[in-house]
Amino acid sequence: MGNKLNKKILETYRTDIAYLEGLINMPRQEYLLGVGDRQILLERLRKFLGLLGHPENNQNFIHITGTSGKGTTANLLHQLIADSGHRVGTYTSPFSTTSLEKIQINNHLLSPADLHRILNQKIKPALDRYLRLYRFDPPSYFEIFLALALLYFRENKCDWVILEAGLGGTHDATNVIAPPKLALITNVGLDHTEILGPTKKHIARDKAGIIKPGCKFLTAEKSPTLLRIFAQRCRERKAKMLLLKNLTAPYKKSLYFSTKKQQSNLNLALNAIAALNLHPRHQTKIINNFKLSCRQEIIQKNPLVILDGAHNNDKISNLIEFVRRQKYQKLHLITGFAFSKNWSNPLKKMLKLADKVYLTHFLITTRKSANLHRLYKTTDQLAPRLPKQIFSDPWQALATALKNACRRDLILITGSFFLCGELRKKWVSEEQIIKELKI
């Protein structure tokens, strides 16, 4: 009976996800393409949310953006707020193994049953009505999932709701919300320049769009020029910019927070907790035991296997610092990138660590990967003597690396969150996660 129930749950879940992913092929103006009037994207989402009773209003939001560190900061805040005795909902992206990871309340992922119920009772009827009433493009997959999350958090009467921006700030779907209680910007780096602008100043102004009237604001960014941009935005919006204090001194034993960048993320989260006047009961334990899938994730030992979705200069620099703290003989690098990424500089940094490289791509059909021939040629130019292989099948790349690696070697899988999420299934399957959830 139990196996039949699990099979039915998996079938229903996959049908629901297939429906959501099927929405991607509807014609619409896409945020990720960075063309057209992007203000329309928020207008169409507001129309859709209006049909759901405006769940983007009347919730206590914590809004987080930044070039890197958003996921770490959001997930650590989630655990600390839950430990403070409050009900907290969190929406993050992307996911590593199952779409259910995008939505959680008090450390429990959205269940397949709740996904099915909200999707069929709320989302589908509202979308059908939207398509009938409005000439706007249909909401995107990301926007629909965000709407589902907002409904779920409102339904469960969350005390706090943490939203991780998908990209940028001003026109990101998460910025549809009413003014948050707290806005956080982890840092500003050169990523997604085709959408956010060519310089850090452009990107900072876009991210500053999450600063709204009456909210508190914190950032771990250190550039005086960019801090002036944030301060100006706070003055214009009558928001309160708080001074960041150094609160990380007692937490030097955490493996995850051992790098400079992760120390910065930790400090931002601790300042956020202080700004909200919350008091976690087991703060040290949470910090010392903190882990996050596909971020500095040690998934196997002997040989050591690390998964990290780093894909830009900031994230790669952090990963290199983390890897150098590990003990190993040779490093086997499995890597691939998304099509839109400027991957030559991150690749150059990673190749300096590698003893052998396995070039591949991810299998997810909703995003395009980098041209493998170009990736191979660039790798050959940057490191002509480095042994390298190219694999159209990422699973063959992993199998070959595992076969070649000795017990004291390190296999590093990086370059794309989608690639890491795909290969992570060797150790943690989607079926395993779903079966362990409370139905």
LUMTIVEX-514284 format. One line per 5 residues: number of its first residue (from 1); for each residue x, y, z of N, C-alpha, C. Coordinates in pm, whole numbers, m for minus. Atoms other than C-alpha are relative to their C-alpha. Layout:
N
NUM = X Y Z X Y Z X Y Z | ...
END
This chain:
439
1 = 83 m120 0 0 0 0 87 125 0 | m89 m115 m10 284 236 93 68 30 m132 | m67 m20 128 468 181 m237 m95 57 m104 | 100 m51 94 147 241 m434 m29 148 26 | 26 m139 m37 86 564 m241 115 89 m46
6 = m116 m78 41 441 685 m303 5 17 m152 | 1 m5 146 410 600 m673 m103 100 m49 | 106 m93 38 83 792 m697 41 144 28 | m46 m135 m35 234 1094 m519 102 50 m102 | m102 m37 97 533 1094 m755 m62 32 m136
11 = 65 m21 130 309 1065 m1062 m75 133 m2 | 75 m126 m9 87 1352 m946 95 119 2 | m99 m108 m7 388 1567 m860 60 27 m138 | m62 m19 131 548 1509 m1200 m98 58 m101 | 102 m60 87 221 1591 m1375 m13 149 27
16 = 11 m141 m37 199 1918 m1182 121 80 m49 | m122 m70 45 561 2011 m1260 2 11 m152 | 7 m5 147 510 1922 m1627 m92 112 m46 | 92 m111 33 215 2163 m1633 71 134 17 | m68 m128 m27 422 2442 m1474 111 27 m102
21 = m108 m18 97 719 2385 m1705 m57 22 m140 | 65 m20 129 478 2372 m1999 m39 144 m24 | 34 m141 14 390 2734 m1930 114 79 m65 | m117 m70 53 742 2828 m2044 m15 25 m149 | 8 m17 146 652 2777 m2411 m110 95 m46
26 = 96 m103 38 370 3034 m2399 75 126 m44 | m71 m121 45 474 3346 m2597 m17 114 99 | 2 m113 m95 566 3637 m2369 131 77 m10 | m125 m75 m18 820 3910 m2309 71 m59 119 | m75 68 m105 1092 3741 m2105 98 95 67
31 = m92 m83 m79 1281 3918 m1827 145 m33 m32 | m138 42 19 1595 3714 m1893 58 44 m134 | m51 m47 128 1618 3844 m2249 42 146 5 | m44 m138 m21 1657 4199 m2120 m41 97 m108 | 47 m91 106 1455 4362 m2399 m139 50 34
36 = 134 m53 m19 1146 4580 m2406 m17 76 131 | 34 m74 m122 973 4777 m2131 m22 m100 113 | 8 102 m104 1040 4567 m1823 m99 35 110 | 102 m36 m99 794 4763 m1609 m129 m77 m25 | 119 77 37 522 4573 m1797 m1 m135 71
41 = m8 132 m64 647 4251 m1636 m64 3 138 | 61 m11 m132 546 4371 m1289 m149 31 m11 | 141 m33 18 218 4511 m1419 m82 m126 m29 | 75 122 32 115 4177 m1566 m9 m92 122 | 3 84 m119 210 3998 m1244 m101 54 101
46 = 99 m58 m91 2 4243 m1038 m142 m34 m44 | 132 38 51 m297 4171 m1263 m34 m143 42 | 22 140 m34 m255 3800 m1202 m21 m17 151 | 13 10 m146 m205 3839 m826 m132 60 48 | 130 m57 m35 m518 4053 m816 m111 m104 m6
51 = 99 107 12 m717 3749 m926 14 m102 113 | m25 90 m113 m568 3564 m626 m19 71 134 | 23 m74 m125 m661 3831 m371 121 76 50 | m120 m79 m32 m326 4015 m377 79 m55 119 | m83 54 m109 m110 3784 m161 134 70 14
56 = m126 m75 m10 183 4020 m228 m10 114 101 | 21 m106 m99 34 4259 27 m23 m59 139 | 36 35 m138 m9 4249 404 75 m122 54 | m87 101 m60 280 4014 482 130 70 41 | m126 m59 m48 601 4091 673 117 m55 m80
61 = m101 48 94 859 4063 398 142 41 39 | m144 m28 1 1237 4039 408 45 m27 m143 | m32 12 142 1361 4102 54 151 3 m17 | m146 15 13 1712 3991 m48 40 m2 m147 | m61 8 132 1910 4063 m362 151 14 15
66 = m146 m7 m2 2279 4072 m457 56 m89 m109 | m62 80 106 2520 3929 m711 30 m142 47 | m27 133 m55 2618 3640 m485 m33 1 149 | 27 12 m143 2528 3510 m141 m146 11 39 | 143 m13 m32 2150 3556 m168 m56 m127 62
71 = 55 127 m48 2070 3188 m121 50 m35 139 | m57 26 m133 2306 3146 174 m65 89 105 | 58 m95 m96 2174 3459 346 m146 m32 27 | 143 30 m16 1810 3367 284 m21 m126 83 | 20 127 m71 1845 3009 408 49 7 145
76 = m46 m16 m138 2048 3103 716 m101 83 79 | 102 m80 m66 1795 3374 804 m123 m83 31 | 116 87 m19 1517 3120 760 17 m86 126 | m24 88 m114 1674 2882 1011 5 78 132 | m12 m79 m122 1752 3157 1263 m135 56 45
81 = 132 m53 m35 1403 3310 1248 m90 m110 53 | 79 114 m49 1239 2969 1286 43 m38 141 | m53 33 m133 1465 2904 1586 m38 105 104 | 44 m106 m91 1341 3232 1734 m145 m19 45 | 138 28 m40 994 3080 1768 m104 59 m92
86 = 94 m61 95 838 3242 1461 m23 m93 m119 | 29 75 123 672 3090 1156 53 82 m118 | m64 m73 109 879 3187 854 m10 m80 m130 | 5 59 133 823 3116 487 110 59 m86 | m109 m48 85 1101 3141 229 m17 m50 m142
91 = 4 32 143 1100 3151 m149 138 30 m58 | m133 m16 57 1436 3094 m321 5 m62 m139 | m22 60 131 1568 3004 m664 149 12 m34 | 69 117 54 1700 2809 m837 1 m115 102 | m2 118 m86 1648 2463 m686 108 m96 m49
96 = m105 95 40 1901 2180 m688 m56 m131 m52 | 46 135 34 1702 1856 m703 m149 m6 m30 | 144 0 22 1327 1919 m677 m54 142 10 | 61 m133 m1 1111 2224 m746 m57 36 136 | 58 m25 m132 966 2185 m398 96 75 92
101 = m100 m70 m81 1293 2326 m257 m17 151 m5 | 15 m144 16 1191 2672 m380 m85 61 111 | 96 m52 m98 925 2703 m109 10 m82 128 | m5 70 m128 960 2617 260 m57 86 112 | 45 m65 m123 806 2701 596 63 m73 117
106 = m66 57 m119 1007 2644 915 74 m130 m31 | m89 110 37 1256 2411 746 m71 m120 m61 | 74 107 68 984 2197 582 m34 45 m141 | 29 m35 139 964 2197 204 m149 m10 m28 | 136 13 51 636 2249 26 m26 m146 m36
111 = 30 141 28 468 1907 5 m62 m14 m138 | 67 22 128 352 1754 m326 m151 21 9 | 145 m15 m18 m2 1753 m184 m41 147 1 | 31 m143 m3 4 2127 m110 23 65 m136 | m24 m49 136 156 2199 m450 m120 m31 m88
116 = 112 44 84 m123 2000 m618 m127 77 34 | 124 m67 m44 m399 2160 m411 m2 147 m42 | m2 m143 33 m292 2523 m457 1 21 m151 | m8 m12 146 m209 2471 m823 m137 m19 m64 | 128 32 65 m546 2317 m909 m118 81 53
121 = 112 m75 m57 m771 2510 m672 14 151 m19 | m22 m145 5 m612 2855 m706 66 47 m130 | m82 m52 109 m347 2897 m975 m66 m22 m136 | 57 28 133 m509 2724 m1274 m127 80 m28 | 120 m81 27 m853 2890 m1236 34 148 m21
126 = m38 m141 15 m687 3231 m1192 70 25 m133 | m70 m17 127 m462 3180 m1495 m97 m7 m117 | 101 9 107 m755 3072 m1712 m79 131 m11 | 74 m126 m1 m944 3384 m1607 86 115 m51 | m95 m102 45 m637 3603 m1661 10 1 m153
131 = m17 12 145 m595 3473 m2017 m126 45 m74 | 127 m42 59 m961 3549 m2083 m20 151 10 | 30 m140 m30 m964 3900 m1933 102 100 m55 | m105 m99 22 m628 4060 m2011 78 m23 m129 | m81 7 121 m422 4140 m2318 149 m10 32
136 = m140 16 m41 m99 4120 m2117 50 m140 m38 | m59 133 14 143 3835 m2182 m30 m82 124 | 22 84 m119 87 3536 m1951 118 8 96 | m111 3 m96 293 3521 m1629 99 m111 m34 | m105 100 27 621 3330 m1652 m5 m112 102
141 = m14 112 m95 709 3003 m1480 45 52 136 | m50 m57 m126 903 3200 m1217 m110 76 71 | 106 m82 m58 610 3437 m1162 m113 m85 57 | 105 91 m48 358 3154 m1128 44 m67 129 | m50 66 m121 577 2976 m873 5 99 117
146 = 0 m103 m104 618 3302 m681 m141 23 52 | 140 m19 m41 240 3351 m677 m46 m115 88 | 35 118 m80 199 2997 m547 61 9 139 | m68 m15 m129 452 3066 m272 m70 103 88 | 66 m106 m76 281 3389 m166 m135 m47 55
151 = 127 58 m47 m54 3208 m144 24 m95 116 | m32 100 m103 103 2930 62 40 67 131 | m43 m71 m122 266 3172 306 m117 72 67 | 117 m68 m57 m54 3372 349 m95 m100 65 | 88 106 m50 m257 3055 398 49 m52 135
156 = m59 53 m123 m18 2942 674 31 108 104 | m15 m111 m95 m17 3284 844 144 15 50 | m142 m15 m37 362 3320 837 24 136 67 | m38 m125 m67 505 3579 1076 96 81 m87 | m100 m63 87 787 3650 831 6 m75 m132
161 = m16 60 132 833 3588 459 128 54 m62 | m128 m36 62 1181 3587 302 m10 m28 m150 | 1 17 145 1200 3642 m74 139 28 m56 | m127 m18 71 1521 3590 m271 m29 44 m142 | 19 m48 137 1524 3797 m589 62 m97 m99
166 = m55 87 103 1577 3600 m905 119 64 m70 | m104 m71 74 1783 3864 m1084 m22 150 15 | 13 m144 m15 1849 4228 m1006 m92 38 115 | 89 m45 m105 1588 4415 m808 m121 74 m52 | 108 m90 40 1381 4689 m970 m112 m71 m74
171 = 102 64 82 1201 4473 m1227 m10 m150 24 | 13 142 m33 1247 4132 m1070 m141 m28 51 | 138 34 m38 917 3951 m1010 m24 15 150 | 19 m10 m146 976 3945 m633 m24 143 45 | 18 m140 m39 968 4325 m633 m144 48 m17
176 = 142 m31 6 592 4311 m686 m59 24 139 | 53 m5 m136 553 4300 m308 m14 142 52 | 9 m125 m75 445 4580 m79 134 26 68 | m129 m28 m65 733 4756 101 35 m103 107 | m41 99 m100 930 4499 301 33 67 133
181 = m46 m51 m128 1015 4536 666 151 21 m4 | m146 m5 9 1379 4475 576 44 m35 m141 | m59 27 131 1569 4494 245 150 m23 18 | m141 35 m11 1912 4331 210 63 m10 m139 | m79 18 122 2172 4360 m67 134 m59 43
186 = m122 67 m44 2456 4111 m22 124 69 m54 | m115 m64 64 2698 4268 m272 m38 36 m142 | 21 m36 140 2730 4404 m624 122 m42 m80 | m107 44 89 2937 4232 m892 m46 8 m144 | 32 m6 142 2950 4222 m1271 m55 m134 m46
191 = 69 120 47 2695 3957 m1363 m132 45 m61 | 125 m34 70 2391 3964 m1595 5 145 m52 | m17 m138 47 2529 4287 m1744 m88 32 m121 | 86 m23 117 2318 4239 m2058 m141 43 40 | 132 m36 m50 2009 4294 m1841 7 116 98
196 = m6 m97 m110 2119 4502 m1542 86 122 m30 | m84 m114 35 2371 4730 m1710 147 m37 0 | m140 37 23 2742 4734 m1803 95 25 116 | m92 m34 m110 2888 4875 m1479 m62 m35 134 | 51 26 m134 2858 4813 m1108 m98 108 45
201 = 94 m108 m35 2687 5152 m1074 m139 m30 m55 | 128 35 60 2414 5045 m1315 m67 m113 79 | 53 117 m71 2373 4713 m1133 m47 38 140 | 38 m44 m134 2365 4881 m791 m132 75 m2 | 127 m74 11 2089 5117 m903 m117 m94 m23
206 = 107 96 24 1886 4825 m1031 m34 m77 127 | 24 76 m122 1929 4624 m712 m62 87 109 | 55 m92 m101 1846 4932 m502 m150 18 m14 | 144 m9 19 1495 4907 m643 m81 m73 105 | 75 70 m106 1403 4675 m355 m14 86 125
211 = 10 m92 m115 1452 4965 m109 m126 84 m19 | 131 m65 15 1100 5098 m51 m34 83 123 | 33 m92 m110 932 5358 171 m19 m70 134 | 20 46 m137 963 5293 543 76 m124 41 | m68 124 m37 1177 4980 527 137 29 61
216 = m139 m5 m44 1507 4914 702 86 m62 m109 | m88 49 106 1807 4848 478 138 m31 55 | m135 43 m35 2132 4658 525 71 m51 m125 | m79 56 108 2412 4573 285 139 m36 50 | m138 38 m30 2746 4393 303 96 56 m105
221 = m85 m64 100 2874 4586 0 91 103 67 | m98 m88 m65 3190 4783 86 42 119 m86 | m43 m108 88 3242 5010 m215 m65 133 40 | 57 m130 m37 3200 5376 m105 m91 58 m109 | 81 m52 111 3067 5466 m451 m138 m64 m2
226 = 128 72 3 2797 5199 m439 m81 27 126 | 71 m32 m125 2713 5273 m76 m69 136 m11 | 64 m132 20 2642 5633 m179 m128 m14 m84 | 120 25 81 2397 5503 m440 m113 m54 88 | 102 57 m90 2217 5299 m173 m51 105 98
231 = 40 m104 m96 2217 5590 72 m94 101 m66 | 87 m93 73 2065 5818 m192 m139 m59 m19 | 129 68 17 1792 5564 m263 m77 0 132 | 66 0 m131 1717 5538 110 m57 139 33 | 51 m136 m25 1684 5916 136 m123 29 m85
236 = 112 m25 91 1454 5929 m165 m126 m76 43 | 114 84 m37 1233 5651 m30 m32 7 149 | 20 m12 m145 1253 5755 335 12 m137 69 | m36 128 m63 1402 5416 423 116 24 96 | m104 m17 m101 1641 5366 714 119 m92 m31
241 = m122 75 28 1994 5258 617 75 m23 130 | m64 36 m126 2149 5071 909 148 m24 m19 | m144 23 3 2519 5057 988 29 m147 29 | m34 141 m18 2661 4707 949 107 m14 108 | m95 26 m108 2835 4584 1264 68 m135 m23
246 = m70 129 9 3090 4302 1290 m48 m91 111 | 59 90 m99 2903 4021 1463 47 m145 m16 | m38 137 32 3091 3715 1333 110 m57 88 | m116 44 m79 3376 3695 1587 m20 m134 72 | 16 127 m73 3224 3406 1792 m14 m123 m90
251 = 35 112 88 3167 3191 1481 113 m29 m99 | m116 27 84 3506 3083 1348 21 m150 m27 | m19 144 14 3459 2704 1361 m85 m60 m113 | 90 50 103 3196 2673 1088 76 m25 m130 | m64 32 127 3325 2495 776 m62 80 m113
256 = 69 m70 109 3062 2653 552 38 148 m1 | m27 m143 m8 3135 3005 676 148 30 23 | m144 m15 m22 3514 2967 664 65 99 m97 | m59 m92 98 3572 3188 357 m41 144 30 | 29 m142 m22 3576 3568 350 m140 36 m47
261 = 133 m32 54 3266 3585 131 m110 m56 88 | 104 58 m84 3067 3348 350 m3 65 137 | m1 m78 m125 3179 3538 660 m82 128 m19 | 77 m120 30 3030 3846 493 m150 m29 m2 | 141 40 2 2702 3663 427 m52 m27 141
266 = 36 30 m139 2696 3538 786 m22 130 78 | 11 m126 m73 2755 3888 921 m126 77 m40 | 121 m68 45 2474 4030 707 m124 m63 62 | 115 69 m60 2232 3765 833 m12 32 149 | 3 m30 m144 2329 3829 1196 m44 144 26
271 = 46 m138 m12 2280 4203 1149 m149 11 m29 | 143 0 30 1940 4132 997 m81 m49 119 | 68 52 m119 1840 3925 1300 m5 107 110 | m3 m106 m100 1948 4210 1527 m96 113 m36 | 88 m108 45 1758 4465 1316 m147 m34 22
276 = 137 46 m21 1442 4256 1352 m31 m27 147 | 15 22 m144 1500 4223 1728 m47 m142 31 | 32 142 m21 1482 3843 1711 112 m66 80 | m96 63 m91 1656 3604 1949 m1 m153 m19 | m10 146 19 1744 3256 1814 55 m68 124
281 = m41 71 m121 1788 2998 2088 125 m84 m21 | m113 90 27 2048 2778 1917 84 55 m115 | m67 m69 111 2231 3028 1698 135 m61 m35 | m134 56 26 2582 2884 1736 m10 m136 m67 | 17 134 58 2466 2530 1658 m46 9 m144
286 = 50 m16 137 2276 2644 1349 112 45 m93 | m108 m52 84 2575 2836 1215 108 m105 m22 | m107 100 12 2829 2561 1286 m42 m120 m84 | 48 116 75 2609 2294 1124 m62 37 m135 | 69 m47 120 2486 2503 830 54 m67 m126
291 = m33 58 131 2481 2332 489 m104 47 m100 | 92 m40 105 2324 2419 157 35 m78 m126 | m25 84 116 2284 2197 m146 59 82 m115 | m69 m60 116 2511 2281 m440 71 131 31 | m85 m112 m41 2694 2549 m241 104 m57 96
296 = m110 56 m82 3031 2428 m112 m42 m134 62 | 59 122 m56 2852 2095 m68 95 m118 m16 | m80 122 2 3074 1802 27 m98 m117 2 | 103 101 18 2857 1520 m104 55 m141 17 | m63 132 m12 3110 1233 m83 144 19 47
301 = m141 3 m37 3446 1145 68 64 m126 m59 | m78 115 50 3719 909 m63 m52 m56 m134 | m58 m134 13 3737 1057 m320 m99 108 44 | 80 m115 m40 3614 1393 m201 m72 56 m122 | 78 m60 109 3333 1530 m421 m69 125 55
306 = 60 m128 m40 3229 1895 m392 m87 52 m113 | 93 m62 94 2927 2047 m565 m13 148 34 | 19 m143 m22 2911 2423 m610 m41 65 m132 | 55 m59 122 2700 2612 m863 64 132 m40 | m67 m128 31 2951 2902 m885 13 18 m151
311 = m6 m26 144 2940 3068 m1227 51 140 m34 | m56 m133 29 3069 3425 m1189 128 20 81 | m131 m24 m63 3395 3579 m1068 m7 m1 152 | 13 m6 m146 3273 3650 m713 m15 m140 59 | 29 133 m54 3139 3300 m660 117 m96 m20
316 = m116 86 26 3439 3129 m820 113 33 97 | m106 m39 m95 3679 3327 m599 m28 m59 138 | 38 60 m128 3487 3212 m291 23 m151 m3 | m16 145 11 3488 2852 m415 147 m39 4 | m144 29 0 3863 2858 m480 56 8 142
321 = m45 m12 m140 3923 2979 m124 m46 m121 81 | 53 116 m72 3701 2697 6 77 m127 m37 | m69 120 47 3872 2431 m208 142 m6 55 | m138 m3 m50 4218 2540 m95 10 m36 147 | 2 41 m140 4115 2464 262 m15 m152 15
326 = 18 144 m4 4057 2099 170 134 m71 m21 | m120 81 20 4319 1823 174 m26 m100 m112 | 17 92 113 4360 1636 m155 131 m7 m78 | m119 13 84 4620 1515 m405 m20 67 m135 | 26 m57 132 4479 1587 m752 m146 45 m8
331 = 136 m53 15 4175 1788 m857 m53 m30 m139 | 71 31 124 3937 1659 m1124 m116 99 m13 | 100 m107 18 3726 1948 m1257 m103 m40 m104 | 113 20 92 3384 1875 m1409 m72 133 m10 | 61 m133 11 3244 2196 m1551 m75 19 m131
336 = 81 m42 114 2993 2348 m1791 m71 128 40 | 58 m131 m31 2824 2685 m1816 m130 21 m77 | 120 m41 73 2498 2846 m1921 41 83 m121 | m29 m66 128 2484 2994 m2271 24 150 18 | m5 m145 m11 2434 3353 m2156 116 51 86
341 = m103 m42 m94 2723 3357 m1911 131 41 m69 | m136 m34 39 3057 3532 m1961 92 m89 82 | m63 104 m81 3244 3222 m1852 153 m7 m15 | m144 16 24 3601 3278 m1977 84 32 123 | m77 m35 m120 3730 3453 m1662 m20 m101 114
346 = 17 105 m101 3568 3208 m1414 71 m129 m38 | m67 122 46 3700 2920 m1627 151 11 21 | m145 m21 m15 4052 3066 m1625 43 m19 144 | m31 15 m143 4047 3084 m1245 m5 m146 43 | 17 140 m41 3923 2726 m1207 109 m89 m55
351 = m100 86 64 4175 2578 m1448 133 1 74 | m125 m8 m77 4461 2694 m1223 5 m104 111 | 6 101 m106 4343 2441 m963 4 m142 m54 | 32 133 52 4277 2149 m1196 123 m79 m45 | m98 94 56 4491 1845 m1277 m57 m71 m122
356 = 68 58 115 4234 1712 m1523 m138 64 m9 | 128 m69 15 3922 1872 m1669 m94 m80 m91 | 106 71 72 3596 1717 m1792 m105 103 m39 | 90 m105 47 3394 1959 m2006 m132 m61 m45 | 130 58 32 3022 1897 m2036 m107 109 6
361 = 110 m96 m5 2679 2063 m2019 m111 m59 85 | 114 50 m78 2353 2037 m1823 m111 m46 m94 | 105 62 82 2046 1849 m1947 m134 70 10 | 127 m69 m16 1770 2083 m1828 m40 66 m132 | 44 m46 132 1559 2179 m2131 m47 145 m1
366 = 53 m137 m6 1445 2521 m2008 108 106 m12 | m112 m94 17 1791 2681 m2039 99 m57 m102 | m103 43 94 2061 2669 m2306 137 2 68 | m135 6 m56 2413 2565 m2215 101 59 m98 | m106 m58 84 2739 2707 m2347 41 m97 m110
371 = m48 80 112 2876 2585 m2679 121 m83 43 | m106 87 m52 3090 2282 m2592 128 8 m83 | m121 m12 84 3325 2319 m2889 78 125 39 | m66 m125 m41 3397 2680 m2792 61 m14 139 | m51 22 m135 3437 2577 m2429 130 m81 m4
376 = m118 84 13 3687 2309 m2530 118 80 m56 | m107 m79 63 3887 2545 m2755 56 105 96 | m45 m101 m97 3899 2816 m2488 84 m64 110 | m75 73 m102 4014 2563 m2229 138 m39 m52 | m127 41 61 4285 2441 m2467 94 120 m14
381 = m82 m121 10 4407 2798 m2519 51 45 137 | m37 m45 m134 4409 2878 m2148 95 m96 70 | m82 102 m67 4569 2550 m2039 32 m112 m99 | m26 97 106 4717 2366 m2340 55 m134 48 | m60 125 m49 4903 2106 m2130 m91 m76 96
386 = 91 64 m96 4612 2026 m1902 m80 m110 m69 | 82 107 59 4452 1685 m1977 m147 38 4 | 140 m42 7 4096 1750 m2092 m79 m94 m90 | 92 80 80 3799 1558 m2227 m132 75 m12 | 129 m63 22 3465 1666 m2368 m108 m108 0
391 = 107 98 m15 3138 1487 m2286 m135 65 m32 | 136 m47 27 2795 1542 m2441 m97 m50 107 | 81 55 m108 2659 1334 m2152 69 31 134 | m65 m34 m128 2734 1485 m1806 18 m120 91 | m11 119 m85 2675 1146 m1644 124 m82 m37
396 = m124 66 40 2961 999 m1848 121 76 52 | m108 m81 m57 3179 1288 m1736 21 m35 146 | m10 35 m142 3100 1206 m1374 55 m141 19 | m47 139 m11 3152 832 m1422 149 m10 m30 | m142 3 37 3489 892 m1589 86 62 110
401 = m75 m65 m108 3604 1129 m1315 9 m90 122 | 1 92 m115 3501 883 m1043 92 m119 m25 | m89 112 35 3690 608 m1226 146 41 7 | m139 m47 5 4004 818 m1268 53 45 135 | m43 m60 m127 4012 968 m919 46 m106 100
406 = m45 83 m111 4211 808 m640 m73 43 128 | 74 m25 m123 4079 797 m283 31 137 59 | m40 m127 m60 4272 1109 m184 m12 118 m97 | 22 m108 97 4172 1312 m491 m129 76 31 | 121 m81 m14 3902 1578 m518 m65 16 m136
411 = 80 m25 121 3628 1592 m782 m85 124 27 | 73 m127 m16 3492 1946 m817 m96 17 m117 | 104 m22 101 3163 1995 m1004 m50 142 16 | 34 m141 m14 3098 2361 m1077 m22 64 m137 | 21 m74 124 3023 2628 m1338 m146 30 m29
416 = 143 m17 24 2646 2591 m1337 m78 m67 111 | 88 59 m101 2383 2537 m1070 m80 m114 m60 | 79 104 66 2189 2331 m1324 81 m128 m17 | m87 116 12 2485 2100 m1386 17 m69 135 | m15 56 m135 2541 2053 m1012 m128 m70 44
421 = 127 60 m38 2172 1988 m954 m27 m130 m71 | 18 123 78 2165 1729 m1230 83 m114 58 | m89 107 m45 2466 1531 m1107 m17 m33 148 | 28 26 m143 2365 1564 m741 m95 m118 18 | 98 109 m8 2094 1310 m818 66 m136 16
426 = m70 127 m26 2359 1037 m804 m2 m32 148 | m5 19 m145 2367 1089 m427 m135 26 68 | 130 m34 m60 2026 1244 m351 m101 15 m114 | 96 m4 111 1738 1166 m587 m123 81 36 | 126 m72 m21 1419 1363 m631 m101 m90 70
431 = 92 95 m62 1222 1052 m538 27 m15 149 | m38 13 m140 1415 1020 m213 m48 118 83 | 44 m120 m72 1341 1379 m111 m151 0 18 | 146 m4 m6 971 1351 m192 m54 m105 96 | 46 105 m90 931 1023 m4 21 37 147
436 = m30 m38 m138 1084 1180 307 m85 117 48 | 83 m113 m39 847 1477 302 m125 m47 72 | 128 28 m64 544 1487 528 m111 30 m99 | 107 m17 98 247 1433 301 m121 65 67
END
